[in-house]
Amino acid sequence: MFDFLQKLFRPRAKAAGAWRSVKLTPGQARRHARWVEQRVFLNWLGPYYKAYHLRKGGAGGCRGLRVEPLREHGRQGVLLFFDDSIGPGNFRHFYEHLGERVLALGYHRACADRGVQRRGGHTEATLKQLFKPNPTDCPKTGHCNQRFGLITIDLVALNGQPFFIRLATNAVLDPCFTPARSFEELLKTLLDAPPADPATQARIGEYHDSF
């Protein structure tokens, strides 16, 4: 059992030459901290959450932000597609901030990597964050509390242009862990937020093009 826990919570091994660790420069970190302090994220948290529920209910259309539910290989998640109104700078800040919101739920960041693949006539670049629950026990059961399971957040760009952010969860299916809480609850916790006021909306242009 101890070996299993050690393997689960240790940093993920990387394929040689395929991925490399990434870290914000001091300048990027300061700019991002200002973006968060100014709560620019409120321009998209609620709208993405609304778009998700419209899409699930079959009412999603061509207006507003585009999302797609994701279910594959035991994973559950959502794709949050880039929109020109957001701008590549804000989209990168939004990606980083989603990770910060996951950390606040009792997780640690196991890796933050970047990988590049060339396929046919395009180049696909992926920023990936993997989050693992902090190894704490549930007081009711004594089992390790997996919260929402393992969480990954990816930002995928094609030929240098942002394409989508993928948020996904994998439950740990082992009796020594508590059952994973639902993806719907995670999405509500991360995205359900009040709308941006006019002053916050006016900040979009300040970060639109550059990170």
N, C-alpha and C positions, 0 to 999 in steps of 0.2 A: 504494500500500500504506500509506504514512504517513497519508494522508487517511482511509483505512478505519479504522486504529487510533485516530486522533483521534476519529472519530465514535463508535466503540464505547465508549471509556473516558471521554468527557466526560459531565457530568451530563445526565440526561434532560430534554428540554424539556417544559413543562407546558401543558396546554390552558388558555387564559385563563378564569379564573373557575371552573374545574372542580375544581382541586386546590390545596391550599396546604401549604407546608412546616410540619412540626410538630417540636417539640423539647421534651424534658422540662424542667419547671421545676426550679430548684435543690432544692426540697423533694421533688419526685418522684424526682429523681436520687439523693438521699440515701436515700430509702426503698427504692428499687429496689436500690441497692448493698448495703443491709442484707439484703434478701431474697436476693440472690445469695450474700452472705457466709454466710448461714445455710443455704444449699443447699436452699431450699424447693423448687426445681425438681425435685429427685429424687423428689418425690411423683408426677410425671407423665411424666418422660422415659421410663423403662422401661415403665410401663403403656401409654403410647401406642404404643411400639414393639411390644410384645406384641400389642396390639389390631390393629395393622396386619398383622402376619403371620397372625393368626387370620382376619382378614377376607380376605386373599389366599388363604388355604387353604380358604375356604368354611366355617370354623368360627365365624365371628363371630356373636354372639347379641345378645340384648337386655340382657345384663348387662355391666357394665364400661364403659370408654370406647368411644365410637363413632368410627370412622375410615372414610374412603372413598378408595380409590385414584383418581387423576385422570389422564386422558390426553385431551388435546385440542389441536388446532392445533400439533402439534409439541412440545407441552409434556408433561412427565411430573411428577406430584406426588401430593400427598395432602391430604385435608381432615381436620383434627383438630377434631372437634365439641366445643363447649362442654358442660360437665356442671355441674349445680347444685352438686355436691359440691366443685367447684373454687372457684367464686365469681368474680365479675367482676374483683375486684382481682387475684387470683392469675393469672387468665387473661391480663390485660394484662401483668403481670410476665413471664409465660411467653413471650408474644409478643416482648417486648423481649429476653429472654434468648436465644431462638432466633437472633435477629439477632446477638447478641454471639458466639454459638458459630460462626456463619458467618464473622464477622470473623477469628476465630482460625485459620481455614483458609486464610488468604492472600487475603482479599477486602477491598474497601473499599465503604462504603455510598454509593451514587451518589445516592440520594434517600430521604427519609422524609417522606411526604406524607399528607394526609387529604382525602378526597373524600366528598361527600354527594349522594345522588340520592333524589328522591321519586318513587315508583312506585305508582300506584293509592292504596291506603289505608295504605301503610307507607313509612317512611324507612330507607334503607340507607346506613350510614356505613362507610367503609373506611379503615383505616390501612394504608399500603403502604410496604414497604421494598424497594428494588432494590439488589442487590449485584453488583458486577462484579469479576472476578479482577484482582489486581494485575498490571500488565503486566511479567511476568518471563519469561525464556526457559527452556525445558526444556533442561538440559545435554546430554541424549542426542540430541536432534533439532535444537536451535537454533530450534525453532518457539515461538511464544508459548504459554505454558502456560495453558490455559483452565480447568484443574482440573475442576469439575463443570458448567461453563458459566455462564450468567447465572442468578442465583437471585432469586426474589421470595418475600417473606413478607407475607401480607395478613391482617389481622384484620377480619372482617366482622361488623357488628352490625345488627340489625333493630329499629327502634323503641326504640333505646337499650339493647337486650339483646344480649350477645355471642352469636354464632351459630357461627362456626367460624374457625379459622386455616387458611389455605391456603399450603402450601409447595410451590413448583414450580420446575422448572429448564428452561432452553432452551439447547440446545447451539449453539455457533457453528459453522456449517458452512462453513468456509473452510480451504483447504489450509495457510495460514500458521499455523494453530492446531493444537495437539495434539488428538487425539480427547478428547471429554469423558468423564470417569469416570462410572460408572453412578449412577443415582439411588438404587439400593439401597445402594450404598456410602456415599453421602451420608447417607441416613437412618440407617444404622448408626452412622456417625460422630457424628451429632447427637443421636440418641435412646438408643442402647444404653448404659445406665448402671445402677449397682447400685440396689437398692431403698432407699427412705428408712427410716431407723431410727425408733423411736417418738418420739424427741425432735423429729426433723424433721417427722414427721407432725403433731405437736402444734402446729407453727407455722402450719398452714393457716388456722386461725380468725383469727389475727392480721392476715392480709392478705385475708381472704375477700371483704369487701365493697368496700373502697376501695383505689384505687391511689395 
